[in-house]
Amino acid sequence: MAPGGVPEPYGRVEGFQLHGLAVRAAGVRQHMADALQRHHAWIREHGVDMPEVTDWTWDG
């Protein structure tokens, strides 16, 4: 693992660490961890996925 828990293929380029990228991505990683925790709690309480998951559609 590279700094910030970034897997090696994304944390190093030709031996140079992308520490700045890991620092900038910390907020995104935390947001995703929080969303996963909320989703896990929802599933345990309701037994189904959250509406934002079940109602999601691909607009592409």
GIVEN-V852933 format. One record per residue. N is the residue number from 1. RES is the residue in one letter. SS is DSSP state (helix for helix, strand for strand, loop for the rest). OMEGA is omega in whole degrees, 0 to 359 (NA if undefined). Layout:
n: {N | N}
res: {RES | RES}
ss: {SS | SS}
omega: {OMEGA | OMEGA}
//
This chain:
n: {1 | 2 | 3 | 4 | 5 | 6 | 7 | 8 | 9 | 10 | 11 | 12 | 13 | 14 | 15 | 16 | 17 | 18 | 19 | 20 | 21 | 22 | 23 | 24 | 25 | 26 | 27 | 28 | 29 | 30 | 31 | 32 | 33 | 34 | 35 | 36 | 37 | 38 | 39 | 40 | 41 | 42 | 43 | 44 | 45 | 46 | 47 | 48 | 49 | 50 | 51 | 52 | 53 | 54 | 55 | 56 | 57 | 58 | 59 | 60}
res: {M | A | P | G | G | V | P | E | P | Y | G | R | V | E | G | F | Q | L | H | G | L | A | V | R | A | A | G | V | R | Q | H | M | A | D | A | L | Q | R | H | H | A | W | I | R | E | H | G | V | D | M | P | E | V | T | D | W | T | W | D | G}
ss: {loop | loop | helix | helix | helix | loop | loop | helix | helix | helix | helix | strand | strand | loop | loop | strand | strand | loop | helix | helix | helix | helix | helix | helix | helix | helix | helix | helix | helix | helix | helix | helix | helix | helix | helix | helix | helix | helix | helix | helix | helix | helix | helix | helix | helix | helix | loop | loop | loop | loop | helix | helix | helix | helix | loop | loop | loop | loop | loop | loop}
omega: {175 | 179 | 178 | 179 | 181 | 179 | 185 | 183 | 181 | 183 | 181 | 173 | 180 | 176 | 180 | 179 | 176 | 184 | 180 | 178 | 179 | 179 | 181 | 182 | 184 | 179 | 179 | 178 | 180 | 178 | 180 | 178 | 178 | 180 | 178 | 178 | 177 | 181 | 179 | 179 | 180 | 181 | 181 | 180 | 188 | 179 | 179 | 177 | 176 | 178 | 180 | 176 | 184 | 182 | 183 | 175 | 177 | 181 | 184 | NA}
//
